Amino acid sequence: MNNQSLWYLENVDLTGLLCPQKLSKGALDAHEHKSFDKGEYIYLPDEYADRMFFITDGRVKIGTYSGQGKEIAKAILGPGEVFGELSLIGKDRRHDFAYAMEDTQTCVLTVSDVKAMMRVHSAFGLFLLKTMGSRMLDMEQRFQSLVFKDSRTRVLEFLLGLAREKGQRVGYEVVVRKFMTHQEMANLTATSRQTVTTILNELRNKNILTFDRRRLLIRNIEALQQEAQNTAS
């Protein structure tokens, strides 16, 4: 159930590859390691793009702003995920922002670093291709969902996707740790915080799931799937 580490499919340990510790010297590797405080922007739109970031601890929100200045959330990423990868395909300016949702540790790689590693480690290059392809598909699916599906369906399908991508099976239940706020979920599903709260409370009353600020526990994944199917039909 836990699919948050795509590189496991290729048997390559990115943490060991990007951020090995030289224990004999008590120092980190040659790559830059940078910390960001909770609430700090890692980069903003239109800034020069020459770095890619690998999260070793913490959470990062990726988003952009509409013409009216409204925030549009694209993704919330955690340990083992990368961002800023569009710099690899010739985008010399950022089109979105990256924001530290909590104290965050990253390994920072220049474009030349990444290209050199791709030449040496083919699995690393495949991982990056899968990452970019997966995000493109995710954005396409979110766009189709926004156009063709109502807000309830979007929230239910988002919960199912969260369970599939971030969840861990615990017996017959699925737990998602570091659950996001209702407003963050609303931003990612193009709904309102009130709508998200109403749907979550309804599902909790049906004993399909329970939640708090630390985790989401889906007690009955089949029932959640059925709720989504019934709403979509």
Protein Blocks (a to p, Z undefined) as FASTA:
>chain_A
ZZkbmklmnopafklmmmcccfknopacfbdcddddehiafbdehiacfbdcddfbdcdd
dddddfkopacdfbdcdehiaehklmmnopabdfbdcddfbdcddddddfklmmmmmmmm
mmlmmmmmmmmmmmmmmmmmmmmmmmmpcfklmmmmmmmmmmmmmmccehjbccdehiac
fklmmmmnopafklmmmmmmmmmmnomaccdfkbccdfblmlmmmmmmmmmZZ
